[in-house]
Amino acid sequence: MNPMTLWMQSSMFWIRLFKQQQDAYLRMLGQFAEKIPHETAADLAREAEAMKEIATPSETPKTPTVVEAEKPAPRVAELATA
């Protein structure tokens, strides 16, 4: 058996093991999800609308003006006293 075949066989072993672990984890998450009480569509729509109002910014981000951009950086002594 050449080294490449040995390497491929060992790699496939670990890939299969990793896939089995992923499948078991997803099955477990699915079983947990089945136990969660389902909300009605109206409740979900109400919550989505409330989240949309919170998530959308009411004003656009402020761009720095020329005056703000030209301010010199504070000196080290000023930072130490602040």
C-alpha distances in whole Angstrom, upper triangle without the diagonal:
4,7,8,7,7,10,11,11,13,15,16,17,19,21,21,23,25,26,27,29,31,32,33,35,37,38,39,41,42,44,46,47,48,50,52,55,56,58,61,60,64,62,59,61,64,61,60,63,64,60,61,64,63,60,62,63,67,68,66,64,67,66,67,71,72,74,71,68,71,71,70,68,69,70,68,71,72,69,69,73,72
4,6,6,7,9,10,11,13,14,16,17,19,20,22,23,25,26,28,29,31,32,34,35,37,38,40,41,42,44,46,47,49,51,52,56,56,58,60,60,63,62,59,61,63,60,59,62,63,59,60,63,61,58,60,62,65,66,64,62,64,64,65,68,69,71,68,66,68,68,67,65,67,67,65,69,70,66,67,71,70
4,6,5,6,9,10,11,12,14,15,17,18,20,21,23,24,26,27,29,30,32,33,35,36,38,39,41,42,44,45,47,49,50,54,54,56,58,58,61,60,57,58,61,58,56,59,60,57,57,60,58,55,57,59,63,63,61,59,61,61,62,65,66,68,65,62,64,65,64,61,63,63,62,65,66,63,63,67,66
4,5,5,6,9,10,10,12,14,16,16,18,20,21,22,24,26,27,28,30,31,33,34,36,37,38,41,42,43,45,47,48,51,51,54,56,55,58,57,54,56,58,55,54,57,57,54,54,58,56,53,55,56,60,60,58,56,59,58,59,63,63,66,63,60,62,63,62,60,62,62,61,64,65,62,62,66,65
4,5,5,6,9,10,11,12,14,15,16,18,20,21,23,24,26,27,29,30,31,33,35,36,37,39,41,42,43,46,47,50,50,53,55,54,58,57,53,55,58,55,53,57,58,54,55,58,56,53,55,57,61,61,59,58,61,60,61,65,66,68,65,62,65,66,65,62,64,65,63,67,67,64,65,68,67
4,5,5,6,9,10,11,13,14,16,17,19,20,21,23,25,26,27,29,31,32,33,35,36,38,40,41,42,45,46,49,50,52,55,54,58,56,53,55,58,55,53,57,57,54,55,58,56,53,55,57,61,61,59,58,60,60,61,65,66,68,65,62,65,65,64,62,63,64,62,65,66,63,63,67,65
4,6,5,6,9,10,11,12,14,16,17,18,20,21,23,24,26,27,29,30,32,33,35,36,38,39,41,43,44,47,48,50,53,52,55,54,51,53,55,52,50,54,54,51,51,55,53,50,52,54,57,58,56,54,57,56,58,61,62,64,61,59,61,62,61,58,59,60,58,62,62,59,60,63,62
4,5,5,6,9,10,10,12,14,15,16,18,20,21,22,24,26,27,28,30,31,32,34,36,37,39,41,42,46,46,48,50,50,53,52,48,50,53,50,48,52,52,49,50,53,51,48,50,52,56,57,55,53,56,55,57,60,61,64,61,58,61,62,61,58,60,61,59,63,63,60,61,64,63
4,5,5,6,9,10,11,12,14,15,17,19,20,21,23,25,26,27,29,30,32,33,35,36,38,40,41,45,45,48,50,50,53,52,49,51,53,51,49,52,53,50,51,54,52,50,52,54,58,58,57,55,58,58,59,63,64,66,63,61,64,64,63,61,62,63,61,65,65,62,63,66,64
4,5,5,7,9,10,11,13,14,16,17,19,20,21,23,25,26,27,29,30,32,34,35,37,39,40,43,44,47,49,49,52,51,48,50,52,49,48,51,52,49,49,53,51,48,51,52,56,57,55,54,56,56,58,61,62,64,61,59,62,62,61,58,60,60,59,62,62,59,60,63,61
4,5,5,6,9,10,11,12,14,15,17,18,20,21,23,24,26,27,29,30,32,33,35,37,38,41,42,44,47,46,49,48,45,47,49,46,45,48,49,45,46,49,48,45,47,49,53,53,52,50,53,53,54,58,59,61,58,56,58,59,58,55,57,58,56,60,60,56,57,60,59
4,5,5,6,8,10,10,12,14,15,16,18,20,21,22,24,26,27,28,30,31,33,35,36,40,40,43,45,44,48,47,43,46,48,45,44,47,48,45,46,49,48,45,47,49,53,54,52,51,54,54,56,59,60,62,59,57,60,61,60,58,59,60,59,62,62,59,60,63,61
4,6,5,6,9,10,11,13,14,15,17,19,20,21,23,25,26,27,29,30,32,34,35,39,39,42,45,45,48,47,44,46,48,46,44,48,48,45,46,50,48,45,48,50,54,55,53,52,55,55,57,61,62,64,61,59,62,62,61,59,60,61,59,62,62,59,60,63,61
4,5,5,6,9,10,11,12,14,15,16,18,20,21,23,24,26,27,29,30,32,34,37,38,40,43,43,46,44,41,44,46,43,42,45,46,42,44,47,45,42,45,47,51,52,50,49,52,52,54,57,59,60,57,55,58,58,58,55,56,57,55,59,59,55,56,59,57
4,5,5,6,9,10,11,12,14,15,16,18,20,21,22,24,26,27,29,31,32,35,36,38,40,40,43,42,39,41,44,41,39,43,43,40,41,44,43,40,43,45,48,49,48,47,50,50,52,55,57,59,56,54,57,57,57,54,56,57,55,58,58,55,56,59,57
4,5,5,6,9,10,10,12,14,15,16,18,20,21,23,24,26,27,29,31,34,34,37,40,40,43,42,39,41,43,41,40,43,44,41,42,45,44,41,44,46,50,51,50,49,52,52,54,58,60,62,59,57,60,60,60,57,58,60,58,61,61,58,59,61,59
4,5,5,6,9,10,11,12,14,15,17,19,20,21,23,24,26,28,29,33,34,37,39,39,43,41,38,41,43,40,39,43,43,40,42,45,43,41,44,46,50,51,50,49,52,52,54,58,60,61,58,56,59,59,59,56,57,58,57,60,60,56,57,60,58
4,5,5,6,9,10,11,12,14,15,17,18,20,21,23,25,26,28,31,32,34,37,37,40,38,35,38,40,37,36,40,40,37,38,42,40,37,40,42,46,47,46,45,48,48,50,54,56,57,54,53,56,56,55,53,54,55,54,57,56,53,54,56,54
4,5,5,6,9,10,10,12,14,15,16,18,20,21,23,25,26,29,30,32,35,35,38,37,34,36,38,36,35,38,39,36,37,40,39,37,39,42,45,47,46,45,48,49,51,54,56,58,55,53,57,57,57,54,55,57,55,59,58,54,56,58,56
4,5,5,6,9,10,11,12,14,15,17,18,20,21,23,25,28,29,32,34,35,38,37,34,37,39,36,36,39,40,37,38,42,40,38,41,44,47,49,48,47,50,51,53,57,59,61,57,56,59,59,59,57,58,59,58,61,60,56,57,60,58
4,5,5,6,9,10,11,12,14,15,17,18,20,22,23,27,28,31,33,34,37,35,33,35,37,35,34,38,38,35,37,40,38,36,39,41,45,47,46,45,48,49,51,55,57,58,55,54,57,57,57,54,55,56,55,57,57,53,54,57,54
4,5,5,6,9,10,11,12,14,15,16,18,20,21,25,25,28,31,31,34,32,30,32,34,32,31,34,35,32,33,37,35,33,36,38,42,43,43,42,45,46,48,52,54,56,52,51,54,54,55,52,53,55,53,56,55,52,53,55,53
4,5,5,6,9,10,10,12,14,15,17,19,20,24,24,27,29,30,33,32,29,32,34,32,31,35,35,33,34,37,36,34,37,40,43,45,44,44,47,48,51,54,57,58,55,54,57,57,58,55,56,58,57,59,59,55,56,59,56
4,6,5,6,9,10,11,12,14,15,17,19,23,24,27,29,30,33,32,29,32,34,32,32,35,36,33,35,38,37,35,38,41,44,46,46,45,49,50,52,56,58,60,56,55,59,58,59,56,57,58,57,60,59,55,56,58,56
4,5,5,6,9,10,11,12,14,16,17,21,22,25,28,28,31,29,27,30,32,29,29,32,33,30,32,35,33,32,35,37,41,43,42,42,45,46,49,52,55,56,53,52,55,55,55,52,53,55,53,56,55,52,53,55,52
4,5,5,6,9,10,10,12,15,16,19,19,22,25,25,28,27,24,27,29,27,26,30,30,28,30,33,32,30,33,36,39,41,41,41,44,45,48,51,54,55,52,51,55,55,55,52,54,55,54,57,56,52,54,56,53
4,5,5,6,9,10,11,13,15,18,19,22,25,25,29,27,25,28,30,28,28,32,32,30,32,35,34,32,35,38,42,44,44,44,47,49,51,55,57,59,56,55,58,58,59,56,57,59,58,60,59,56,57,59,56
4,5,5,6,9,10,11,13,17,18,21,24,26,29,27,25,28,30,27,27,31,31,29,31,34,33,32,35,38,41,43,43,43,47,48,51,54,57,58,55,54,57,57,58,55,56,57,56,58,57,54,55,57,54
4,5,5,6,9,10,11,15,16,18,21,22,25,23,21,24,26,24,24,27,27,25,28,31,29,28,31,34,37,40,40,40,43,45,47,51,53,55,51,51,54,54,55,52,53,55,54,56,55,51,52,54,51
4,5,5,6,9,10,13,14,17,20,21,24,22,20,23,25,23,23,27,28,26,28,31,30,29,32,35,38,40,41,41,44,46,49,52,55,57,53,53,56,56,57,55,55,58,57,59,58,54,55,57,54
4,5,5,7,9,12,14,17,20,22,25,23,22,25,27,25,25,29,29,28,30,33,32,31,34,37,40,43,43,44,47,49,52,55,58,59,56,56,59,59,59,57,58,60,58,61,59,56,57,59,56
4,5,5,7,11,12,16,19,21,23,21,20,23,25,22,23,27,27,25,28,30,29,29,32,35,38,40,41,41,45,47,49,53,56,57,53,53,57,56,57,54,55,57,56,58,56,53,54,55,53
4,5,5,9,9,13,16,17,20,18,16,20,22,19,20,24,24,22,25,28,27,26,29,32,35,38,39,39,42,45,47,51,54,55,52,51,55,55,56,53,54,56,55,58,56,52,54,55,52
4,6,8,9,13,15,17,20,19,17,21,23,21,22,25,26,25,27,30,29,29,32,35,38,41,41,42,46,48,51,54,57,58,55,55,59,58,59,57,58,60,59,61,60,56,57,59,56
4,6,9,12,15,18,20,18,18,21,23,21,22,26,26,25,28,30,29,29,33,36,38,41,42,43,46,48,51,54,58,59,55,55,59,58,59,57,57,60,59,61,59,56,57,58,55
4,6,9,13,15,17,15,14,18,19,17,19,22,22,21,24,26,26,26,29,32,34,37,39,39,43,45,48,51,54,55,52,52,56,55,56,54,54,57,56,58,56,53,54,55,52
4,6,10,13,15,12,13,16,17,16,18,21,21,21,23,26,25,26,29,32,34,37,39,40,43,46,48,52,55,56,53,53,57,56,58,55,56,58,58,60,58,54,56,57,53
4,7,9,12,10,10,13,15,14,15,18,19,19,21,24,24,24,27,30,32,35,37,38,42,44,47,50,54,55,52,52,56,56,57,55,56,58,58,60,58,54,56,57,54
4,7,8,6,7,10,11,11,12,15,16,16,18,21,21,22,24,28,29,33,34,36,39,42,45,48,52,53,50,50,54,54,55,53,54,57,57,59,56,53,55,56,52
4,5,5,6,9,10,11,12,15,16,17,18,21,22,22,25,28,29,33,35,36,40,43,46,49,52,53,51,51,55,55,57,55,56,59,59,61,58,55,57,58,54
4,5,5,6,9,10,10,12,14,15,16,19,20,21,22,26,27,31,32,34,38,40,44,47,50,51,49,49,53,53,55,54,55,58,58,60,57,55,57,57,54
4,5,5,6,9,10,11,12,14,15,17,19,20,21,25,26,29,31,33,37,40,43,45,49,50,48,48,52,52,54,53,54,57,57,59,56,54,56,56,53
4,5,5,6,9,10,11,12,14,16,17,18,20,24,25,28,30,32,35,38,41,44,48,49,46,47,51,50,52,51,52,55,55,56,54,51,53,53,50
4,5,5,6,9,10,10,12,14,15,16,18,22,23,27,28,30,33,36,39,42,46,47,44,45,49,49,50,49,50,53,53,55,52,49,52,52,49
4,5,5,6,9,10,10,13,14,15,16,20,21,25,26,28,32,35,38,41,44,45,43,44,47,48,50,48,49,53,53,55,52,50,52,52,49
4,5,5,6,9,10,11,13,14,16,19,20,23,26,28,31,34,37,40,43,44,42,43,47,46,49,47,48,51,52,53,51,48,50,51,47
4,5,5,6,9,10,11,12,14,18,19,22,24,26,29,32,35,38,42,43,40,41,45,44,46,45,46,49,49,51,48,45,47,48,44
4,5,5,6,9,10,10,12,16,17,21,22,24,27,30,33,36,40,41,38,39,43,43,45,43,45,48,48,50,47,45,47,48,44
4,5,5,6,9,10,11,14,15,19,21,23,26,29,32,35,38,40,37,38,42,42,44,43,44,48,48,50,47,45,47,47,44
4,5,5,7,9,10,13,14,18,20,22,25,28,31,34,37,38,36,37,40,40,42,41,42,45,46,47,45,42,44,45,41
4,5,5,6,9,12,13,17,18,20,23,26,29,32,36,37,34,35,38,38,40,39,40,43,43,45,42,40,42,43,39
4,5,5,6,10,11,15,16,18,22,24,28,30,34,35,33,33,37,37,39,38,40,43,44,46,43,40,43,43,40
4,6,6,8,9,12,15,17,20,23,26,29,32,33,31,32,36,36,38,37,38,42,42,44,41,39,42,42,38
4,6,7,9,12,14,16,19,22,25,28,31,32,29,30,34,34,36,35,36,39,39,41,38,36,38,39,35
4,6,9,12,13,14,18,20,23,26,30,31,28,29,33,33,35,33,35,38,38,41,38,35,38,39,35
4,6,9,10,12,15,18,22,24,28,29,27,27,31,31,34,33,34,38,39,41,38,36,39,39,35
4,6,7,9,12,15,18,21,24,25,23,24,28,28,30,30,31,35,36,38,35,33,36,36,32
4,7,10,12,15,18,20,24,25,23,24,28,28,31,31,32,36,37,39,35,34,37,37,33
4,6,9,12,15,17,20,22,20,21,25,25,28,28,29,33,35,36,33,32,35,35,31
4,6,9,12,15,18,20,18,19,22,23,26,26,28,31,33,35,32,31,34,34,31
4,6,10,12,16,17,15,16,19,20,23,22,24,28,29,32,29,27,31,31,28
4,6,9,12,14,11,12,16,17,20,20,22,26,28,29,26,25,29,29,26
4,6,10,11,10,10,13,15,18,18,21,24,26,29,26,25,29,29,26
4,7,8,6,6,10,11,14,15,17,21,23,25,23,22,26,26,24
4,5,5,6,9,10,14,16,18,22,25,26,23,23,27,27,25
4,6,5,6,9,12,15,17,21,24,26,23,23,27,27,25
4,5,5,7,10,13,15,18,22,23,20,21,25,25,23
4,6,6,9,11,13,17,20,21,18,18,22,22,20
4,6,8,10,13,16,19,21,19,19,23,23,21
4,6,9,12,15,18,20,18,19,22,23,21
4,6,9,12,15,17,14,15,19,19,18
4,6,9,12,14,12,13,17,17,16
4,6,9,12,10,10,14,15,14
4,7,8,6,7,10,11,10
4,5,5,6,9,10,11
4,5,5,6,9,10
4,5,5,6,9
4,5,5,6
4,6,5
4,6
4
